[in-house]
């Protein structure tokens, strides 16, 4: 009879151990990271209307843009495109060039995970949950200094546009960890183009 509590305790500890291991595996955000990110891009490609362009895509519709580095005639796979949604469209006409300076509001997230259902935010200029132009202070960059996927999108955006773009790792930070970004990460950017200036010209004072 005296052995029963010992056996019960052992079984309880084993149960806790198994439960802890299962929970740890279930909530490991980067488990099978490469495969999950590729599957995310494949899902975006399946939901994309390949006939749409930024000119006729309405809010919520997904359209794709091939990397600006690729020959337009080259055969392309899912990871050669970025996948875009227009959150709001302006009446602007011109778009930034590769060598231009820009000012943007932005938020960078990873794909949704158990711990971050909306995707972990890694970087942003936003200071509010939603974009409030009167409150948020945009950041300045040179287009050529950004990852290929963002460069591709910016060369199609107009001042005032607000896009959400989904960038495969091939057009983002690649296979290796870069700062807070794990290798093989799909990048999800919300971008609002505030201003651009051609080479040799300066952005307006803040």
Buried (B, 14 or more C-beta within 10 A) or exposed (E): EEEEEEEEEEEEEEEEEEEEEEEEEEEEBBEEBBEBBBEBBEBBBEEBEEEBEBEEBEEEBBBBBBBBEBEEEEEBEBBBBBBBBBBEBEEEEEBBEEEBBBBBBBBBBBBBBEEEEEBBEBBBBBEEEEBEEEEBEBBBBBBEEBBBBBBBBBBBBBBBBBBBBBBBBBBBBBEEEEEEBBBBBBBBBBBBBBBBBEEEEEBEEE
